[in-house]
Amino acid sequence: MATGRTSAEFTAALRNREQLIGYWSLLDSPIAAERLARIGYDYLAFDAQHGLFGYQGMLNNLLATDTKGSTAVGMVRVEANDLTYIGKALDAGATAVIVPLIDNAQDAADAVSAVRYPPLGRRSYGPMRAQLRIGPNPADTHEQTAVLAMIETADGLANVEAICATPGLDGIYVGPSDLRLAIGGASSTDPSVQDEFEQALTRVRKAAETAGIAAGIHNADGASAARRLGEGFTFATVAADVVHLQQIATSHLDAARGGAR
């Protein structure tokens, strides 16, 4: 089994633009999270924006991720670019937060501020669980926790260079479904805008490379994640538990029906 990283090691690797692979979770299932955390992924990302759990579910899944044998750290996509949502995810023990719907450099600066304690930011002090994993000192927290800005809107794409240049931002994360819609796709998988989509990804990736920050992207499967890492993205997420559960269950049902004929 792969060797797990501490929060400090993970954040250092992220900031150094090392390749990292994660898994995306929508389900409130700590038992599933505990098993996924032992497979070898570098992080598990829990979706508090579109996922099927509340605060207690987020906390329980982060706890499950940190159990014995885990190779992963816990990451949370927060509900919104909001001081309270970001602070609660970090206080619960998230090593990194993904902040959605970042449109410009000011949005990115606000997200950074929400992650850092004064005088560097506006995060309220109260790391109730986080102090057990990361430690209670602000300096340690700043060293060991990361903030990632989602690039998924037309404005975010138009301003991506300025967003990536935001002081204190550790990386960007592409939301491909929303981004495809933002560039004119009729659906989240519309193939008619594939060329424009690929051009957008290249622009985002190069902006992050120029700024020296991490560049991540969401993927439907492992093969797609490998492709994007090969193109120059530095971290990639494979999505998602609820989708994969249906896919695997369907494949076994089809096999069983076929074998019974």
Secondary structure, 3 states (H helix, E strand, C coil): CCCCCCHHHHHHHHHCCCCEEEEEECCCCHHHHHHHCCCCCCEEEEECCCCCCCHHHHHHHHHHHCCCCCCCEEEEECCCCCHHHHHHHHHCCCCEEEECCCCCHHHHHHHHHHHCCCCCCCCCCCCCCHHHHCCCCHHHHHHHCEEEEEECCHHHHHCHHHHHCCCCCCEEEECHHHHHHHCCCCCCCCHHHHHHHHHHHHHHHHHHHHHCCEEEEEECCHHHHHHHHHHCCCEEEECCHHHHHHHHHHHHHHHHHHHHC
